Amino acid sequence: MFVLPTFAFGVVASPTVPPVPPETFDTATLENGQTAIGNSNTLTFTVNPSSAISATSTLTIGGLTGSQTSDSASLTVGGTNAAIFGSSGVWTQSSGTLVLTVASGQSVPTGSDTVITFTLTNPASTNSGVTGVTLASSGFSTANLNGTFLNSIATFNVTTRNTQTNILASTPTNPTDEVNIAFGTDTYDFYIYNGSAWYIFNNDS
């Protein structure tokens, strides 16, 4: 009798496909602007992705907390490449998040910088600012936007402005332990009156 040989068949596993690594941002920077308390602060955002970002995709800048700018569904976006994002973004004050959506017919190109600006209102009191601001987009590794943002400092205006001759001829009054400060419109020097005499601080530039 002839017996057919038998064979054992194992399960052939599918080859393992390695995960596709996320894209990166070759350039991702944010530059702070004006730092005076309560002033408008125009920030400059620059991005260059390793792969083009197509229409309807979003880029999210997060962590810009502390601004006085209220929520807005259409925060104005300016700068050279504002049209890529339809010249506006969605701003959420509590989280300090700006979502930029690539407009129809547009894309964020790779190989060159895309530059935009947007304006937020600085905090109402002195503030050391925020760090740890990030940039995120689907399919990309989250990037850190290095720097300190929305830091606000106290400033003052010199309201007495006159020629040197007129300043030195004046004898202003001031409260005890306080001084008067004036600015020379013809010399660009500062003048401080201590209650009895003017002292000149030269502008050597």
C-alpha positions in Angstrom: 0.0 0.0 0.0 1.2 3.4 -0.9 1.0 6.1 1.8 1.0 9.7 0.8 3.5 11.7 2.9 2.2 14.3 5.2 3.6 17.8 5.7 3.2 20.2 8.5 2.3 23.7 7.6 3.0 26.5 10.0 1.4 29.9 10.0 3.5 32.3 8.0 3.6 35.7 9.8 3.3 38.9 7.8 6.4 40.9 7.7 6.6 43.6 10.3 6.2 47.1 8.8 8.2 49.6 10.7 6.2 52.7 11.8 6.6 55.8 9.6 8.6 58.3 11.6 6.8 61.6 12.1 7.8 64.7 10.1 9.7 67.5 11.8 10.0 71.2 11.7 13.3 72.3 10.2 12.6 75.8 11.4 10.2 76.7 14.2 10.7 80.0 15.9 8.7 82.7 17.7 10.0 86.2 18.3 8.6 88.3 21.1 7.9 92.0 20.4 7.0 94.9 22.7 7.4 94.3 26.4 5.7 97.3 28.1 2.9 96.6 30.5 -0.5 96.4 28.7 1.0 97.3 25.3 0.2 95.5 22.0 2.9 92.9 21.4 3.4 91.8 17.8 5.0 88.3 17.7 6.7 86.9 14.7 6.3 83.2 13.9 8.5 81.4 11.4 8.1 77.8 10.3 9.7 75.5 7.7 8.3 71.9 7.8 10.2 68.9 6.5 7.1 68.1 4.4 4.6 70.4 3.0 1.4 71.0 5.1 -1.7 70.9 2.9 -4.9 72.9 2.9 -7.3 72.4 5.8 -4.5 71.1 8.0 -3.7 73.0 11.2 -0.7 74.3 13.1 -1.2 74.9 16.8 0.9 77.3 18.9 0.2 76.5 22.6 1.3 77.9 25.9 1.1 81.7 25.4 -0.7 82.3 28.6 -1.0 85.6 30.5 -2.2 87.8 27.6 -5.1 90.2 28.0 -6.4 89.3 24.5 -9.8 87.8 24.8 -10.9 84.7 22.9 -11.3 85.3 19.1 -12.4 83.1 16.3 -10.6 85.3 13.9 -7.5 86.8 15.4 -5.8 88.9 12.7 -2.7 87.3 11.2 -0.3 89.5 9.3 3.1 89.3 7.8 4.5 88.1 4.5 2.7 84.8 4.3 -0.5 85.6 6.1 -2.6 84.5 3.1 -1.5 80.9 3.7 -3.7 80.9 6.8 -6.5 83.1 5.5 -5.0 86.0 7.4 -6.6 84.9 10.7 -6.4 82.2 13.4 -8.5 81.0 16.4 -7.2 82.3 19.7 -8.1 80.9 23.1 -7.0 83.1 26.0 -7.1 80.6 28.9 -4.7 78.1 27.3 -2.8 80.7 25.3 -3.5 78.7 22.1 -3.5 80.0 18.5 -4.8 77.5 15.9 -3.8 78.3 12.3 -5.7 76.5 9.5 -4.1 76.3 6.1 -6.5 78.0 3.7 -8.1 76.4 0.6 -5.7 76.3 -2.3 -2.7 77.0 0.0 0.0 75.0 1.6 2.9 75.5 4.0 5.8 74.8 1.8 8.9 72.8 2.7 12.3 74.2 1.9 11.6 77.8 2.7 10.4 79.8 5.7 6.8 80.8 6.1 6.6 84.0 8.2 3.6 85.5 9.9 2.8 87.9 12.7 0.0 88.2 15.2 -0.6 90.7 18.0 -1.5 90.0 21.6 -1.9 92.4 24.5 0.7 92.1 27.2 -0.3 91.4 30.9 -1.5 94.4 32.9 1.2 94.1 35.5 4.9 93.3 35.5 5.4 89.7 34.5 8.4 87.4 33.9 6.7 85.9 30.8 6.2 82.3 29.8 8.4 79.6 28.4 7.6 76.1 27.1 5.6 77.3 24.2 5.0 74.6 21.6 4.1 74.0 18.0 2.1 71.0 17.0 0.6 69.6 13.7 -0.8 66.2 12.8 1.9 63.9 11.6 4.7 66.1 13.0 6.8 65.8 16.1 5.8 68.6 18.5 8.5 71.4 18.5 9.5 73.7 21.3 9.4 77.4 20.5 12.4 78.6 22.5 12.3 81.9 24.3 10.4 84.0 26.8 7.1 85.5 25.7 4.6 88.0 27.0 7.0 89.3 29.6 6.0 92.8 30.6 8.0 95.5 32.3 7.1 98.8 33.9 8.0 101.9 31.8 7.5 105.6 32.4 7.2 108.6 30.1 9.2 111.8 30.6 6.5 114.4 30.1 8.7 117.5 30.5 10.2 118.2 27.2 11.8 121.5 26.3 15.1 123.1 25.2 18.0 123.0 27.5 17.8 126.8 28.1 14.2 126.6 29.2 14.7 123.6 31.4 17.7 125.1 33.3 15.8 128.3 33.8 12.9 126.6 35.4 12.6 125.7 39.1 9.9 123.0 39.4 8.5 121.9 42.7 8.4 118.3 43.7 7.4 116.2 46.8 9.9 115.4 49.4 12.4 112.7 48.4 11.3 112.9 44.8 12.9 114.5 41.7 11.9 116.0 38.4 13.1 114.6 35.1 13.1 116.5 31.9 14.2 115.8 28.3 16.1 118.3 26.2 14.6 118.5 22.7 17.7 120.2 21.3 20.4 118.2 23.2 18.7 114.8 23.7 20.1 114.9 27.2 18.2 114.1 30.4 17.9 116.7 33.2 17.2 115.8 36.9 16.1 118.5 39.4 16.7 117.6 43.0 14.8 120.6 44.5 17.7 123.0 44.3 19.7 122.4 41.1 19.5 120.7 37.7 21.9 117.8 36.9 22.6 117.0 33.3 23.0 113.4 32.1 24.6 113.6 28.7 23.5 111.5 25.7 26.9 110.4 24.4 25.6 108.5 21.4 
